[in-house]
Amino acid sequence: MLGKRNSDAERIRRSLILNMPKKKKSCSYELIDCSHFITEKIPTWDGTSGLKYEVVMDYDKGFRVQKLHMLAGLSTHIDAPSHCKKGGQNVASIPLQNLFCPFVVIDVSKKSSPDLIVSLDDIKNYEKKFGKILPGSFVAINTGWHRFWNNPKKYRNVGGDKKMHFPSVSTACARYLLVCSIAGLGIDTLSPDGPDLTFPVHKLLLRNNCYIVENLAFPKKQFCRTAFSVIAPLKLKNGSESPVRVFVVETPSSQEIGQ
């Protein structure tokens, strides 16, 4: 399964590279940022800041030097398999070819609601319209929840039951994506498991060497069907989580993904 995942993704990866500009003056690709800023006021799982900047030297001495205190799983970030699986791949050992992947967007934003659960039917409907999800893809779920990112209270959405309520992914959906041999799953919420503190989707994916990216941002545009995503975590040896910069590479020859 892993060999199939990597071979199909590599074929498309080479095609993308061949379509890239040979000269700087003839730029023929676009880069789209799908990650959020990291600040002290962003939403976090426990509602705390999770971040502190400390200036240890400033411009009066020639340079500004900062010390950063933060949770590893903050803002747009990756959960490596070792987040859940002892001895699993960590953020530094995930193969680079699994971080440079065909980019698939499952857009369910039109039916966004706090208790939306992305179903297997949502994935099947995508495949009926656009074709099978390729092995080695990064599948990003656009629930529309990213629009509340700048309102931490709304983004966390704690209800009267003291639980957070935001869109999530069904276990049936996660199982099917594993059959598709995807490289990773992304979502624009704090977790693909929503308020379920048994974390079934995390366990299913991470224990099968499939990483998770949380708190994605989606620009107000359609993505191309032959787009590639680049997911760049810090190279933290033995790190189970890391902030990531996620950006998408599109070429003009790509066909748009319309929903």
C-alpha positions, 0 to 999 in steps of 0.5 A, spaced: 500 500 500 505 504 501 509 503 495 502 504 491 501 511 495 508 513 493 509 511 486 502 515 484 504 521 488 511 521 485 508 521 477 504 527 479 510 530 482 514 530 476 509 532 472 508 538 476 515 540 476 516 539 469 510 545 468 514 549 473 517 555 469 524 555 466 526 562 467 524 567 473 521 572 468 516 566 465 513 565 472 507 560 471 505 557 478 501 560 483 503 559 491 497 559 496 498 560 503 493 555 507 496 556 514 494 561 520 498 566 523 501 564 530 499 570 535 498 570 543 490 571 541 489 565 537 484 559 539 487 553 542 484 546 545 484 548 552 483 556 551 489 558 553 494 562 549 499 557 548 504 562 546 509 567 549 514 571 546 520 574 550 525 579 547 532 577 550 536 583 546 533 589 542 535 594 537 539 598 541 544 593 542 544 592 534 539 586 533 532 584 536 533 577 539 527 573 541 525 567 545 519 563 544 515 559 549 509 555 545 505 549 545 508 544 539 501 543 537 499 550 536 495 554 530 496 550 523 500 544 525 501 537 524 500 531 528 505 525 526 504 518 527 508 518 534 503 523 537 498 517 538 503 511 536 509 509 540 515 508 535 511 511 530 514 516 525 515 523 528 515 530 525 522 529 522 522 522 520 515 523 515 518 522 508 519 528 504 515 525 499 509 525 503 509 532 505 509 534 498 503 531 495 497 531 490 492 536 494 485 534 494 479 539 497 473 536 500 468 542 500 462 541 505 462 549 507 455 550 504 452 545 509 457 548 515 454 547 522 457 546 529 455 539 529 457 537 522 460 530 521 463 529 514 461 523 512 463 517 507 457 520 502 461 526 502 467 523 499 464 519 495 460 525 492 467 528 491 469 522 487 463 521 483 464 528 480 472 529 480 474 521 480 478 517 485 482 520 490 490 518 488 494 514 493 499 519 496 494 525 496 493 530 502 486 530 503 483 537 506 476 538 509 474 545 508 468 545 513 468 553 512 469 553 520 476 557 518 472 563 518 471 563 525 479 563 526 479 570 529 474 569 534 477 564 539 470 563 543 466 562 536 472 557 534 472 553 540 464 554 541 463 551 548 456 549 549 452 548 555 454 541 556 461 544 557 464 541 550 466 544 544 462 544 538 465 544 531 465 540 525 468 533 525 470 527 520 466 520 521 470 514 522 467 511 516 470 517 512 477 516 515 477 508 514 475 509 507 481 514 506 486 509 509 483 504 503 485 510 498 492 510 501 492 518 503 498 521 506 495 525 510 488 528 512 487 536 514 481 540 517 480 547 518 478 546 526 481 544 532 480 536 531 477 532 526 474 528 532 470 534 534 468 533 541 469 526 542 475 525 547 476 518 545 479 521 538 477 515 534 479 518 527 486 520 530 487 513 532 485 510 526 489 515 521 496 516 526 496 508 527 496 507 520 502 512 518 497 517 516 499 524 519 493 529 521 494 537 520 489 541 524 487 549 523 487 549 516 486 556 512 482 556 506 482 562 501 476 564 498 478 561 491 477 554 488 483 550 487 486 546 481 485 539 480 492 538 479 495 542 485 500 540 490 500 541 497 507 543 501 507 541 508 513 544 512 514 542 519 520 544 524 525 538 523 524 536 531 527 530 532 522 525 536 517 531 535 510 528 535 507 535 533 509 541 530 507 548 527 507 548 519 506 552 514 502 549 509 502 552 502 499 550 495 502 550 488 498 551 482 500 551 475 495 554 469 494 548 466 490 545 472 483 544 472 479 548 477 476 544 483 468 546 483 463 545 488 
